[in-house]
């Protein structure tokens, strides 16, 4: 995750845009006169909602097949794949 540093006035003017981006980044540091003023983070519930929205995204794709993951989880020096 990354951190954005923006002026507080930009945050106020474009609050809707920043509110959309906030769940996908770590935090926003607001500055006043070039110095850090406040830190804004999305709540854990909002971050979890965004994560749950992605659940099942691999369904009916190549990434869902166990044979693919067996290849990925098998190292060259290992005879059996890692059990998850």
Protein Blocks (a to p, Z undefined) as FASTA:
>chain_A
ZZddddfklmmmmmmmmmmmmmmpmbdcddeehiafbdcdddfklmmmmmmmmgoklgoi
aklpmklmmmmmpcfklmbdcdZZ
